[in-house]
Amino acid sequence: MSLNTFGHLFRVTTWGESHGPALGATVDGCPPGVEITEDMIQVWLDRRKPGTSKYTTQRKEPDQVRILSGVFEGQTTGTPVQLMIENTDQRSKDYGDIAEKFRPGHADITYWQKYGIRDHRGGGRSSARETAARVAAGGLARAALDSLAPGIEIEGYMTQMGPHRISGARDMSQITQNPFWVPSAETATLWADYLETLRKSGNSVGAMIEVVARNVPPGLGAPVYGKLDTDLAAAMMSINAVKGVEIGEGMAAAMLTGEDNADEIFMGDDGRPVYSSNHAGGILGGISTGQDIVVRFAVKPTSSILKPRQTITKSGEAAEIITKGRHDPCVGIRAVPVGEAMMACVILDHLLLHRGQIGRNRGTIG
Ligand SMILES: Cc1cc2nc3c(=O)[nH]c(=O)nc-3n(C[C@H](O)[C@H](O)[C@H](O)COP(=O)(O)O)c2cc1C
């Protein structure tokens, strides 16, 4: 069973645990000749790495990536690319309590019930350290996209923290200017106060993240079981703590009329269709339209909190648990680069599938 692998042609297998010596990704199916260096992947890992602000876990991991195979003289060779990241800042003693007790909201109880054995240190395989491997694979996917379909841009940002939605007009230039990846300086200030109070009280909060892929050509994706939106939803849902995924209008589409929801089509001056709106989120019938692909996902609040919660022990006794250690007060912040990485992997995977089956789009308009 390959339950740690995703992708059809660009196949990513992640491996490793939070407190093991290292973790990483084995990427099979990357086309040859893609220019890639460790530094190019590191750029994306640095966006996800812990300890970059007081609003993320204070675990200090450099998350330095090493390319062990599949690259020769700065280019992929078409053979499996092995990406490895060492774990350097583990504190196993922080997790002594959860060896016996199950954290409410975390995966401790289900891993135990299923496997009867688990590496409780840092949550083991259920730890979001696994997402570092996805971001490394995403860095390779971005490089492959740059070479095969130049111009595609993938950008993620937070649009909501707990009850507080982004306020005012969006200013995309602000995304990298604040610790929350939010496209609004005003909102970042409000969220900073809100999260600081919450963090000091030992609590946590959920968030909403939006990821957009721009300049994706029309035609990616396939009907029925190979839908681009199916694979995007699965990819985002596979990220730790994600509890909901939407494409385009998403759940709000249920409240619209057909008249309102219709993205009207006109012929553009350059001979290509243009749409009046993008309720579809850039996908119709599972196939990209050429508009922006817009995916949103909701993450739940961090379950490891300092607030006492009721639970049970492995032997079935009632217990109270307070989770110490270094945890993210809002996992949504570090989930932004992870969502971008998943988008890059899925878009590349579908680009390769499209090239394999169709080559170039066959339908002409005009
Ligand atoms: C980037 C990121 C960082 C996370 N950091 C923490 C953390 O510090 N503490 C914690 O308890 N959960 C954290 N989580 C969430 C857990 O990994 C997740 O809740 C757990 O694996 C259970 O899986 P589920 O929430 O998907 O059911 C994080 C998730 C993400 C995406």
The ligand as a MOL file (V3000), in Angstrom:
LIG
                    3D

  0  0  0     0  0            999 V3000
M  V30 BEGIN CTAB
M  V30 COUNTS 31 33 0 0 0
M  V30 BEGIN ATOM
M  V30 1 C 1.9490 24.1390 9.6120 0
M  V30 2 C 1.2550 23.3920 10.7150 0
M  V30 3 C 1.7550 23.4770 12.0150 0
M  V30 4 C 1.1430 22.7810 13.0490 0
M  V30 5 N 1.6360 22.9120 14.3220 0
M  V30 6 C 1.0150 22.2620 15.3350 0
M  V30 7 C 1.4770 22.4100 16.6760 0
M  V30 8 O 2.4310 23.1390 16.9500 0
M  V30 9 N 0.8300 21.7120 17.6480 0
M  V30 10 C -0.2520 20.9190 17.3830 0
M  V30 11 O -0.7980 20.3270 18.2870 0
M  V30 12 N -0.7200 20.7830 16.1340 0
M  V30 13 C -0.1060 21.4210 15.1040 0
M  V30 14 N -0.5880 21.2660 13.8390 0
M  V30 15 C -1.7760 20.4210 13.5980 0
M  V30 16 C -1.5300 18.9340 13.7930 0
M  V30 17 O -0.4310 18.4790 13.0300 0
M  V30 18 C -2.8090 18.1560 13.4430 0
M  V30 19 O -3.9020 18.7230 14.0930 0
M  V30 20 C -2.6970 16.7090 13.8270 0
M  V30 21 O -1.8140 16.0530 12.9630 0
M  V30 22 C -4.0330 15.9490 13.7770 0
M  V30 23 O -4.4860 15.8470 12.4700 0
M  V30 24 P -5.8110 16.5550 11.9550 0
M  V30 25 O -5.9220 17.8560 12.6630 0
M  V30 26 O -5.5930 16.7160 10.4850 0
M  V30 27 O -6.9530 15.6340 12.2940 0
M  V30 28 C 0.0070 21.9640 12.7790 0
M  V30 29 C -0.4970 21.8940 11.4640 0
M  V30 30 C 0.1070 22.6040 10.4430 0
M  V30 31 C -0.4490 22.5320 9.0460 0
M  V30 END ATOM
M  V30 BEGIN BOND
M  V30 1 1 1 2
M  V30 2 1 2 3
M  V30 3 2 2 30
M  V30 4 2 3 4
M  V30 5 1 4 5
M  V30 6 1 4 28
M  V30 7 2 5 6
M  V30 8 1 6 7
M  V30 9 1 6 13
M  V30 10 2 7 8
M  V30 11 1 7 9
M  V30 12 1 9 10
M  V30 13 2 10 11
M  V30 14 1 10 12
M  V30 15 2 12 13
M  V30 16 1 13 14
M  V30 17 1 14 15
M  V30 18 1 14 28
M  V30 19 1 15 16
M  V30 20 1 16 17
M  V30 21 1 16 18
M  V30 22 1 18 19
M  V30 23 1 18 20
M  V30 24 1 20 21
M  V30 25 1 20 22
M  V30 26 1 22 23
M  V30 27 1 23 24
M  V30 28 2 24 25
M  V30 29 1 24 26
M  V30 30 1 24 27
M  V30 31 2 28 29
M  V30 32 1 29 30
M  V30 33 1 30 31
M  V30 END BOND
M  V30 END CTAB
M  END
